[in-house]
Structure formats: structure tokens, C-alpha cells
């Protein structure tokens, strides 16, 4: 069976230790604060620097997707090493990264006629996408061929969910995800929106007043999903996505673990520049996906 290299764009926010452990290679997004100087995510700007700048004043970042050439460069390196390519991208509804990777595939397949390059739309973002990528890594480690991995991944990605809240509506408004009037009203009333990421769609769940109540509601959202779908917590992998409120996540973690009846051993996925541009510094969520076994 031919070896294959797993890639993802950097919006998966997978912790560095997991990338290293499973030899997952990221293709970075770009971010700018002045519309002129673009920096590569995790290479030319760290998450800490990003959020420090975000909190420093009235600035709003803009992201740019990896170019076709960016994808071609890393894919070609794998092909020359006699490996097939499996690349998992941010939902096409949020970004053109998936199409950029597809275009790179089409160009390289003309040059390398025996190359196998597979691009998957994760229909997810941040840690939800990260969990999709990790399931691929686990299957590869278990000896799955690239075709078997792809077939199972297309099924599993449908089960991935993120239940999250944000601390302010300001960034969603600036990013064009909600209206400015809604953002202003929400800020005045101290409303914290609850959102579910499902099948590549941001689905509003409810608004509650105050951060504490919003976290309570995230817990309820998780419980409600498993009750409604008659699913077992044991069949799923869980992780946390968090922007800047690490203490809050550490306090919230035991409550989620008590609900699902097991420990969550993943390191916390820090929401990076791609998604953090729209969610802001206070985003926090619970993510899960059905395990490949």
C-alpha cells in the first residue's frame, strides 16, 4: 500500500504536539491588520501576538486564504517523495481554501499523471476541522489505505459539531456575519450568542444574558444533541476550542467530563487567526466527532 501525506489548511487549529505526533502538515492562512502587510498564520505571527493586537485598540484583521501555489509547493514535495496526498480544508462556505487546493490538484495531476491527490471539504472549522483531520491520522496509523480513509472520513465529518459562545458580537458584525444593529443591541444588553456549527452552517441557537449563563447553555446544547440523536458519548471524541480564556476552559472542563462520563485528554485547541478574526478573543466551545472505530 502506498504511503500518503495528510495536509490541512491552518484553520484546523490543531495543537502543535498533535501535528508533530501524526506528521500532519499545515498550509497557512494569511492575516493583515493594515490591508498591506500579510503574515503567515503560526509562522510570521503567533496566536498570542494576534490576540494582543486585537485587544490593543480599534483594529480589525483581514484574512487571506492559501494560494494555489502554496498548495502546489507542499503537494509537489510529497509527490516527489513518492507519497499520495490527502488534504482536508476549511468549509468552502467560509473560505476559498478548498477550491484553491482543488486547483493545485488539477495542475499537478497534469504534470504527475500517476499522482493521487485527494481534497476533502471538512464542512467544519477550527477544532471541529481539527477533529476531522485527527480521525484521518488515526485511520492512517491503523493501516487504512487512502481510499478507505477518505470513504470513512466523508461519513464521519457529518457527525462533527461545535457548540460555542462568543463574548461579544462585535467581531461577527465586523466580519459581516450579523448586522451592526444586532451587535449594538446585544452589547447593550450583555447578550452572549450561542451558536452551533453544523454541516458547514453557523446556526444560531439562542442568546442569553451573561457569560456564566452562556457556558451553562453550551453544556445543555451538548446534552441535547446526544439525547435527540440517541447517541452514546463513548462513541465520540471531544475537545475544547478556546481563544483567550484558558482559566475559564479549565474550570468548565470538569463539568463537561461529568456530563459525558469520561476525561477529555486532548490539549485545548486554541482558535487561531482565521476563525478568531470573526469570533474575537472570548470564543469558547465544545467540539465532538464520532470515532472511526
Buried (B, 14 or more C-beta within 10 A) or exposed (E): EEEBBBBBBBBBBBBEEBBEEBEBBBBBBBBBBEEEEBBBBBEEBBBEEBBEBBEEEEEEBBBBBBBBEBBBEBBBEBBEEEBBBBBBBBBBEBBBBBBBBBBBBEBBBEEBEEBBBBBBBBBBBBBBBBBBBBBBBBBBEEEBBBBBBBEBBEEBBEBBBBBBBBBBBBBBBBBEBBEEEBBEEBEEEEBBBBBBBBBBEBEEBBBBEEBEBBBBBBBBBBBEBBEEEEBEBEEBBBBBBBBBBEEBBEEBBEEBEEBBEEEBEBEBBBBBBBBBBBBBBBBBBBBBBBBBE
